[in-house]
Structures are given as C-alpha cells and as structure tokens.
Amino acid sequence: MNTYRLKIALTEKGKITLENLPFEVGQTVEIVISPQKKVPSSDNSLPLEGTVHYYDDPFEPVASDEWEVLNEVTSFRTQELYDR
C-alpha cells in the first residue's frame, strides 16, 4: 500500500482542497487528518552551536584500549594466526 503525505494549510474555516492526487477515478481512499506539531520558537534551538572549536584527531578511535571485547578479539585473532 502506497502512502502519500501532504502538508496543506486550511484555506477557509474548516475546508481543505486536495488537487492532483495520484489515484484513479472511483478508487476508494482513506483520509487521516492531524494538526502539524508546532516547532518551539526558541533562541536556544541549537544549544551546542559554536561550542566545539577544533578536534585534535577526528579519525582516531576513542578509548579503544578500554574496550574489553576488542582486546579479546585481537588476542584471539593473533592466537589464531600463530596456531596455523
């Protein structure tokens, strides 16, 4: 089932006009109408904007020496190579 979503403003009190819909003449459709949520208009909409000035090394793994599973996998793979 294809779903088509439209955002339309009311033109008159309680009236909506839908035009150029991609359906066949006589086809039954379901229409669900819900109000669009209002986005809060706050001056603080981007609270972290401008807080990061630079990255020391953006592609360096973070705390890779602290990942127990990574250490175990690395140890297992190393052992597997020597057992061949």
N, C-alpha and C positions, 0 to 999 in steps of 0.2 A: 504494500500500500504506500503510495507516494503522499507526502505531506507538504503542503505549501503554506508558508508563513508570510503574512503581510502585516505591516505596521501602517495603520491608517488613522488619521485624525477625524473626529466627527465634524461633518460639515454643517449640520443643523442639530438642534436639540434631539438626541435620540435616533439620529439617522446615519447610516453608513452606506456608501455606494461602492460596490465591487465591480470592476470592469476588467476585461481582457483576461478572464480566468482560463486556465488550460484544461477545460473539461468539455465533454461532448454535450450537445443539446439533449435534455431529458435525463441526463445522468444524475443520480441522487448523490448528494454530498452532505457531510456533517460539518456544521459550523460551530466553533467554540470561540467565545469572545471573552477576553480578560483584559483588565486595565494594565498598562505598562507600569512597571515599578518606577517610581521617581528616584533619580540619582541624587543623593545629597549634595547640595552645592556648598562645599566647604573649601576654605582656602587651604586646608591641610589635606587635599586629595592625594598628594604624592609626598607622604611624610619623610621618605628616605631620599628624596631627590636632592642631589648635591652633597650627600654625606660621605661618599667614597671618592677620594681624590686620585688614588692610584692602586694598582696591585703589584706586589713585589714580584711574583711569578704566577700569573694566572693559570698556567697549564701544569703546574706542579701538583701532584697528588696531595691531598690533605690528610695528615696523620696516618699515612699508610703503614707506618711501623707499629701503630696501635691496633690494627685490625688482626685479631687472633686467627680468624678463618683464613685470611690472606697469608699469614705466616705458615699455617698448617698446609695450605695448598702448595705454597712454594717449596716447603720442606718435602712434601710428598712427591712433587714433580722432580725435584733434584734427586731424591732417593730412587725414583723410577728410572731415571737416566743411568744411574750407576749400576742398577741391578740387571740391565740388559746384557 
